[in-house]
Amino acid sequence: MSAVDEAGRVIYGCMGLGGEWNAETYGAAEIEHAEAVVQAALDSGITAFDHADIYGRGKAEAVFGEVLARSPGLRERITVQTKCGIRLAANGRAGHYDLRGASIGARVRESLERLRVDAVDVLLLHRPDPLADPRDVAAALSALHAEGRVRAVGVSNMSAAQITALQAELDLPVVADQLEMSLHSRAWVEQGVLVNTPAAADVGFSDGTLEHCRAHGITLQAWGALARGRYTGRQETPEEHATARLVAGLADRKGTTPETIVLWWLRRHPAGIVPVIGTARPDRVRACRDAATRDPALTHEEWYGLWLAARGRPLP
Ligand SMILES: NC(=O)c1ccc[n+]([C@@H]2O[C@H](COP(=O)([O-])OP(=O)(O)OC[C@H]3O[C@@H](n4cnc5c(N)ncnc54)[C@H](OP(=O)(O)O)[C@@H]3O)[C@@H](O)[C@H]2O)c1
């Protein structure tokens, strides 16, 4: 099975589960909410779930573990992915990154305990740590794999060069790179067309990362895939309003939801991008059903129309 098949067509991102990040604990309400969201995902053909040790300061994994404990057989029907490498400061913001081998091992053991699982299907390194030694990172990942705690490994917010440096030391294939990619965060697609223009300097997407992932069978997972609602009800700027109108019209004509159009825009790209959706509302999860179950029905021209509307200025 390829990394894309393992991940599914859409992944549910669990960052919104477990209640407030500043609360110490969770209760029945947070567990029931997580149960409703997981059920909405399953009903919508979504069977892959994305976590990180820091989501809700561990509470997202913990409530998910409660849901698994209450639903015998569920673990075998789903894919569970988590991340490590960000350490939060007291104010809840990223304090430092930590990809020391010993830290990776400790964080994964804590995540498995919270999730109440023996292994995660995929472990992502959340962000690059400038102090990390790729050899130390690779040894920790290989040990976790050999122990059966981690079935596959990937990265997040990393460039082609960073993946190459890690892969050179690692005896397991890097299967995924999770990056911010959406109709709003378009640097991943702008980078490919602004090649020899001055605007290329401002793009902010590492040149060649998309192509590297495609060439090496590394699944591109798109975080922030719903553009945080900018084209499906939460639009503010003139470009967002114009794009939202286009999205609504396309949804009407194709008999689907605006959320699906926004996600189809990512899925229509030939790189096999897998959107990670983070809405914590079961009804909005259900609005993504067609994105997970149908092939993207956008023509070449419709895809460009959406890009241009969101871009708000002509192509070079
Ligand atoms: N690797 C990384 O560094 C990284 C970083 C960030 C996130 N992630 C992962 O990616 C997942 C998705 O990212 P995300 O949650 O930032 O992005 P997203 O899926 O684009 O947006 C979800 C957020 O937008 C809101 N939203 C969506 N549609 C809306 C609408 N029509 N009106 C008002 N609000 C709307 C949601 O609120 P409601 O909950 O009220 O619907 C939620 O707060 C996360 O859950 C996490 O798993 C990874």
Ligand as a Chemical Component Dictionary entry (heavy atoms), coordinates in Angstrom:
data_LIG
# 
_chem_comp.id                   LIG 
_chem_comp.type                 NON-POLYMER 
_chem_comp.pdbx_formal_charge   0 
_chem_comp.three_letter_code    LIG 
# 
loop_
_chem_comp_atom.comp_id 
_chem_comp_atom.atom_id 
_chem_comp_atom.alt_atom_id 
_chem_comp_atom.type_symbol 
_chem_comp_atom.charge 
_chem_comp_atom.model_Cartn_x 
_chem_comp_atom.model_Cartn_y 
_chem_comp_atom.model_Cartn_z 
_chem_comp_atom.pdbx_ordinal 
LIG N1  N1  N 0  2.047   20.533 10.803 1  
LIG C1  C1  C 0  1.748   21.724 11.290 2  
LIG O1  O1  O 0  2.622   22.546 11.600 3  
LIG C2  C2  C 0  0.301   22.063 11.488 4  
LIG C3  C3  C 0  -0.071  23.382 11.802 5  
LIG C4  C4  C 0  -1.432  23.654 11.976 6  
LIG C5  C5  C 0  -2.370  22.634 11.819 7  
LIG N2  N2  N 1  -1.966  21.348 11.526 8  
LIG C6  C6  C 0  -2.945  20.251 11.325 9  
LIG O2  O2  O 0  -3.811  20.600 10.272 10 
LIG C7  C7  C 0  -5.174  20.579 10.722 11 
LIG C8  C8  C 0  -5.949  21.655 9.986  12 
LIG O3  O3  O 0  -5.366  22.926 10.192 13 
LIG P1  P1  P 0  -6.217  24.175 10.682 14 
LIG O4  O4  O 0  -7.202  23.726 11.700 15 
LIG O5  O5  O -1 -5.240  25.212 11.034 16 
LIG O6  O6  O 0  -6.906  24.646 9.332  17 
LIG P2  P2  P 0  -8.325  24.540 8.601  18 
LIG O7  O7  O 0  -8.829  23.145 8.535  19 
LIG O8  O8  O 0  -8.137  25.289 7.349  20 
LIG O9  O9  O 0  -9.290  25.443 9.481  21 
LIG C9  C9  C 0  -9.981  25.008 10.611 22 
LIG C10 C10 C 0  -10.334 26.228 11.425 23 
LIG O10 O10 O 0  -11.066 27.125 10.619 24 
LIG C11 C11 C 0  -12.353 27.317 11.148 25 
LIG N3  N3  N 0  -13.343 27.325 10.057 26 
LIG C12 C12 C 0  -13.396 26.501 8.990  27 
LIG N4  N4  N 0  -14.447 26.826 8.202  28 
LIG C13 C13 C 0  -15.059 27.871 8.789  29 
LIG C14 C14 C 0  -16.165 28.661 8.447  30 
LIG N5  N5  N 0  -16.886 28.454 7.334  31 
LIG N6  N6  N 0  -16.517 29.662 9.262  32 
LIG C15 C15 C 0  -15.805 29.896 10.390 33 
LIG N7  N7  N 0  -14.739 29.164 10.781 34 
LIG C16 C16 C 0  -14.350 28.174 9.980  35 
LIG C17 C17 C 0  -12.606 26.158 12.062 36 
LIG O11 O11 O 0  -13.513 26.539 13.050 37 
LIG P3  P3  P 0  -14.605 25.434 13.569 38 
LIG O12 O12 O 0  -13.804 24.453 14.361 39 
LIG O13 O13 O 0  -15.530 26.259 14.372 40 
LIG O14 O14 O 0  -15.227 24.843 12.355 41 
LIG C18 C18 C 0  -11.213 25.881 12.596 42 
LIG O15 O15 O 0  -10.890 26.788 13.656 43 
LIG C19 C19 C 0  -5.079  20.738 12.240 44 
LIG O16 O16 O 0  -6.187  20.201 12.913 45 
LIG C20 C20 C 0  -3.814  19.962 12.538 46 
LIG O17 O17 O 0  -4.100  18.576 12.592 47 
LIG C21 C21 C 0  -0.654  21.073 11.355 48 
# 
loop_
_chem_comp_bond.comp_id 
_chem_comp_bond.atom_id_1 
_chem_comp_bond.atom_id_2 
_chem_comp_bond.value_order 
_chem_comp_bond.pdbx_ordinal 
LIG N1  C1  SING 1  
LIG C1  O1  DOUB 2  
LIG C1  C2  SING 3  
LIG C2  C3  SING 4  
LIG C2  C21 DOUB 5  
LIG C3  C4  DOUB 6  
LIG C4  C5  SING 7  
LIG C5  N2  DOUB 8  
LIG N2  C6  SING 9  
LIG N2  C21 SING 10 
LIG C6  O2  SING 11 
LIG C6  C20 SING 12 
LIG O2  C7  SING 13 
LIG C7  C8  SING 14 
LIG C7  C19 SING 15 
LIG C8  O3  SING 16 
LIG O3  P1  SING 17 
LIG P1  O4  DOUB 18 
LIG P1  O5  SING 19 
LIG P1  O6  SING 20 
LIG O6  P2  SING 21 
LIG P2  O7  DOUB 22 
LIG P2  O8  SING 23 
LIG P2  O9  SING 24 
LIG O9  C9  SING 25 
LIG C9  C10 SING 26 
LIG C10 O10 SING 27 
LIG C10 C18 SING 28 
LIG O10 C11 SING 29 
LIG C11 N3  SING 30 
LIG C11 C17 SING 31 
LIG N3  C12 SING 32 
LIG N3  C16 SING 33 
LIG C12 N4  DOUB 34 
LIG N4  C13 SING 35 
LIG C13 C14 SING 36 
LIG C13 C16 DOUB 37 
LIG C14 N5  SING 38 
LIG C14 N6  DOUB 39 
LIG N6  C15 SING 40 
LIG C15 N7  DOUB 41 
LIG N7  C16 SING 42 
LIG C17 O11 SING 43 
LIG C17 C18 SING 44 
LIG O11 P3  SING 45 
LIG P3  O12 DOUB 46 
LIG P3  O13 SING 47 
LIG P3  O14 SING 48 
LIG C18 O15 SING 49 
LIG C19 O16 SING 50 
LIG C19 C20 SING 51 
LIG C20 O17 SING 52 
# 
